[in-house]
Amino acid sequence: MTDLSRRKMLVGAAASAATLGVAAARAASFGNPDSPPEGRINGKSPTSLDEPGPQNPVLASQFPSFQDPPATDVNGMPLFWASFNNAHKRFQNGGWAREVTQDDFAISQDISGVNMRLATNGVRELHWHQQAEWAIMLDGKCRITIIDEQGRPQVADVKTGDLWYFPPGLPHSLQGLGASGAEFLIAFDSGKATEFNTLQLTDWIAHTPPDVLAANFGVPAEAFKNTPLDNLWIFQGEDPGPLAAAQRAVRSPKGEPAHPFIFSLGDLPPARQTRGGFVQIADSRNFNASANVAAALVTVKPGGLRELHWHPNADEWQYYIKGSARMTVFDTGPRAQTADFRPGDVGYVKKSLGHYVQNTGDTDLVFLELFKSDRFAEVSLSDWLTRSPPQLVMEHLNITAETLAQFPRDRPDILPV
């Protein structure tokens, strides 16, 4: 054997060994993409995973997927987690409120949120907004009043699971009822909107010349001498009495609004239901008044998965009501990041970015998906792949026809354990 032949044989053997080594490494690191390598699986040296610096264990323990992310996470992304749990509360006699806006949650461009509590007979004073207001009752009972631009009033009582929608500029009020009052979530169709910057009745009256008030209302100016100089915002009111009496008192010859401003999402039959959970959807197609906010109320059974999907028409603002969850968001780059969510937390997914939501607890996971849109729209990954030419999909994923045949073909929305 010549030196050249021997050298060729050695090089070939080395190449084969290298190929086998790479294959073995890939097999050993399945679920951990080789380039770029991320995740604790890459920590080989004794101290590469240590954390000797200052820590807040109480806070860190709430974010297992930040502290120990899946090895499939890659590169950085804008933070898509926020929470009402660390939002400042403003208390008044009659209730309280706290909010998450774009000032606190930079990614949230389309929607801001307010969590409000009204005590028994507590009143959110007569006011209006420059943005649309969408809300869901979280607990208790509340009376709403509103009048539309044609002078048609509506007075109604809403319970847990019910919605209301007030278009921009329409004046309204809210009052807690019964022994427990009311707690609800409000969403405005602008990330910059804030509960603490609304157009309020008492402010306007206090800052209008008395002679103008007298001329406008046909009463002496002295009638307004006790108008509060500071707005009421939330205050303790009196029992508003029976609903029917309130409705009679505001009745107008112009009739009632063309579409009710309230809707019972909690009582709505599921749009999709599987062994893994169900989805209830409210948008302008069934909640006609809600012209600019679409919503899905999602319930995922323990161990279930809100399937891999994306929304092509709007950003998604999430509010977690019950249970615990994990979500990974996928973006171009590639970029992927995983976060954990619990009751009172808020998530945000930009339009068309892929994601899933997994129930990580032992009770039902319940959360809201809100969109600045007149309709709910979604694309399912499994639906796309099973409605594409099979050979094309098999070539992309390097899978067999038998594997592809097992993919769900009925757009499950929520998958069981």
N, C-alpha and C positions, 0 to 999 in steps of 0.2 A: 504493500500500500504506500503510495507516494504521500509526502507531507501535505500536498495540496488536497488529495482525496481525504486524508485523515482530518484535515482542518475543516473541510466541507461537512464531514459527518458530525464533527463536534458542534459546529455552528448549528446544523440542523437539529441535533439533539437538544441543544440549549434553547432553540426557538420553540421546539415542541414543549419542552418543560415550562417555558415562559407562558405559552398559550394555555397549558393546563393549569398553571398557577393562577393566571387571570381568571379562568373559568371557575376554578375552585374558590377564588376570592369573591367572585360575583355570586356564586352559589351560597357562600357563607354569609354574604351581606345582603341577601334578598330583602327588599324593603328599605335599603339604604343606598340610594343611587351613588355610583362611584365618583361622579364628577358633577359638582364639587361635593366632597364628603362632608356631611354634617351629622350632628347627633352624638350622644355619649358613647355610642359604639366605637367611635374613633379615638377615644381616650386610651392610649396605650401606656404612656408614662405614669408612674405612681402618683404624681401630683397634678396631672393635667385636668382632673375633675374636681380638685379641691376648691373651697370657697372660704378663704381665711379672712376676707374683709368684712366690714360692717353689714349686718343683715337685720331685717324685720321679719322674724319667722312667722308671726301671725298673718302678715300680708302675703308673704311668699307662699304660704301653705294654701292660699286660695287659687293659685295659678300653677297647677302641676304641669300643664302643657307649655308654659313659659319657662319654668325651671328645668324641665326635662322634655324638650320637644321631640316629637317623632322624628326619626332620622330622615324621613321624606320631606320635612320642612327645608326650604332652601332660600337663602338670601333674606333681605329685610323687606318689610312692608309697612305702610302707615298703620298705626294702631287702630284696630277696628273693635276694640272693647271699651265700654264705659259703664258707669253704674249710677243709679240713684242712691245707692247705699252710702256713697261718699260725697253726695251733693248736699250743699248747705240748705237747711230748712228755714223758711221764714214763717214764724208763728204769729197769729193774731187770735183774739177772742172770737172763736167761731171756726177755726181751722188753721191749716198750714199748707204750704206748697214748697216744692223743690223742683229744679229743672236741669236738663242736660241740653245745652245748645252747642252750636259750632264753636263758640268761644272756648268751651271746655273740651270739645270732641271734634277735632279739626276735620276729620274725614266726612262728617255728617253735613253734607251740603244741602240736601233736599228737605230734611225733616228735623225739627227740634221737639223735645218732649217735656212735659210737665206732669209730675205726680202730685195730686192734690187731695186733701182730706177736708171735708166739711162736717162739723159736728152736727148733732141733732138740731135742726132749724138754722144751722150756720149758712150764711148767704155769701156767694161770690157776687159782688154788686153788679148792677146793670152796666154793661160795657160792650165794646166791639173791638174787632181786630182788623188789621190790614191784610191778614192771611186767613186761609181757611182753617177751621178748627174741627178736628176729628177726635172722638173720644170713646173709650170703652169703660164701663162700670166694672170695677174690681171687687167692690164689696158694698153692701147696703143698698140704699134707695135714694134717688135724687129727683127733684122737680126741675124741669127746664122750662124757660119761657123764651120765645123768639118771635120776631115779626119780620116778614119779608119786604122787599122793595115795593110791593103793591099794597102794603098795609094789611096783609092777612096774617093774623097771629096764630101761634100754636102754644099750648100749655100741655105738658105731658109728664108722666112719672116714668122713670127708667130704673131697672133693677140690675143686679149682677149679671154680666154677660151681654147687656144691651149697649147699643152705640148711639151716638148723636153726631151730626155733621152740620156745622154752621158755615155757610159760604162767607167769603170775605166781606166785611162791611155790614153784616146783618147783626143788629143789637140783640143781646140775650142776657140771661141770668141763670144761676144755678143755686139750689138750696138742698141741703141734706135733710132727709126725712127719717121718721121712725126712731126706734131706741138706739140705733147705732150710727145714724147719719150716713155718710157716703164717702167712699174713696174711689178715685178714678184716674185713668191715664189720659192725658190730652196730647195730641200730636198736631203740630202746625206744619203747613206745607212749605216751610222755609227753615233752613238750619239756623238762620240768624234770629228768628222770632223768639221773643221772650215773654213770659207771663208777667214780668214786672215792668213791662212797657206797653200797656194797652190804653185804649181810649175809654175813659171812665166817666160815668154820668156826673159824679160829685165834683170831679176836677173841672169839667166843662162849665157847670153851673157856677162854681166858685170863681172862675176866671172869665166871666161874662159880666159887663156892666149892669148894675141893678135896673137901670131904666130900660135897657134892652130886654131883660128878662120880663119886666112888667109889660112892655109892649107885645112881646111874643106870646105870653100866656094869658094876658088880659086880667091880671091880678095886680094888687099894689106891690111895689118893690119891697115893702117891708115884709112881705110874705116869705122872702128868701133870706131874712137876716140870720137865721139859725143854720143855714146850709153849712156843712162841715168844710173847714178850710183845707184839711188834709183828706185825701180820698179814703173811702171805707175799705176798699179792696175785699177783704173777708171780714165779716162782722157777725155777731150773734143776733139772729132775728127771732121772730115769734112763729108759732105754729101757723103754717099757711092755710090750714083748713082743708076740706075735701077737694079733690081734684075737680069734680063736676062743678062745684061752685066757682072755682077759679076760671074754668073754661067758659062758664056763662058770663062771668064778669068782663071777659075780654072779647066776647063774640063780636064779629064785624059783619056788616051787610055784604062785604066783599067775599065772605066765606073763608075757607081755610086754605093754606098753601097747597099748590098742585101736588106736591110730593111731601110726605111726612119727613121731618128732620131727625126721626129716631128709627131704630131698626134693631131687631133682636137677633144678634149673631149667635148667642149661646144656645138658642132654641132652634137654630137652622139645621136641617138635615145635612150630613156630611156630603161634600162634593166628591170626595174619595174616601173609601174606608177599606182597610185591610186588617190582617191579624196584628200588624205592627202599630196601628193607630188610625187616625182620621184627620181630614182637613176640611174646615168650614170656610167658605169664601164669601166676602161681601164687597161688591164694587158697584159701579153705576148701573150694571145690568139687573141687579135685584134690589140694591139700596139706591134708588134713583137720585136722591138728593146729593149723594156723595160723588160729585162731579170730578174731584181732583185727588182723592185718596182711595186706593184699593187695599184690601186687607185679607189676610188668611190667618185663621186661628188654628194652630197645629197642635195635635196631641200625639205624642210618641210613647208607646208602651216601653217598660223597662227592657233595655238591651236593643231596642229598635233603632232604626236609622232613617232619617229624612234623606232620601236618596241623593246621589250626586246629580246636580242640576244647576241651572242658572236662569236669570230673568232678563229677557232681551229688551225690555221697554223702560226700566227704571231701576234706580238704586233701591236696595232693600234695607229698611230700618227695623231692627228686631227688638222686642221687649220680652224678657223671660218672666213668666208668671209663677210656674211651679217646677220643681225638680232640678236636675243638673244636667249640663250638656257640654259637649266638645264640638267645636267647628274648625275645619281647615278651609281656608280660602286660597284659591289658585289664581295666579295672575301671569301675564307675560313675563319673559325674562330668562328662564322661568323664576317665579317667586311663589312661595307657598309658606303659610304660617298658620299655626294652630293656637286656639285660645279656649279657655273654659268659662262657662256661664252658669250663674245661679239666679234665684228670684231677685228681681229688681235690677238686673244687669241689662245692658243695651249692647246690641251688636250691629254692625253696618257692613254691607257688601255692595261694592260698586256694581253698576249695571254690567251684565254679561260675564261677570267673574264666576268661575265654577266653585261650588262649595257643597258641603254636606253638613247635617247637624245630627249628632249621635247622642242618645240618652245614655248617660254614664252613671245614673243612679238606680235605685231599686223601687222608685215610684214613677208614676206618669210624669213625663215632661210636657209642659204646656207653654207655648210661646206664640207671640204675634209676629207676623211679617207684614210690614206696611210699605206702601209704594206711592210715590207722587205720580199718580196715573189714574185714569178713569176706569182701568180694567186690570185684572190680575192676568199675568202671562208668564209662562214657564217653559223651559226646554229641558227634557229629561235625557241624561246621558245614555241610559239603557235603551230608551225609546229611539234615540238617534242611531245607535249602533245596530239595533235589531231591524231598523228600517233602511239600512244601507246595504249595498250588495255584499253578501257574505264573504266572498273571496277578498274583497277590498279590506274588510275589517280583520280577517285572519292574517293578511299580510302586514297590516299595521301593528297588531298586537302579538304576532307570532304565536297564535293559539290555534287549536284544532277546531274542526267543524263541530265535534261533539261538545267542546267547551262553549262555543258560541251558541249552540242550540239550547244550553241551560240558562242563558241570560233571560231576565224577565222581558216579556213582550207586551205587557199590558200596562206599562207606565205605572208602577206600584205606588209612587209618591213616598210611602212609608214602608220599609221592609222590616219584618219581624226578626227575632234573634235567629 
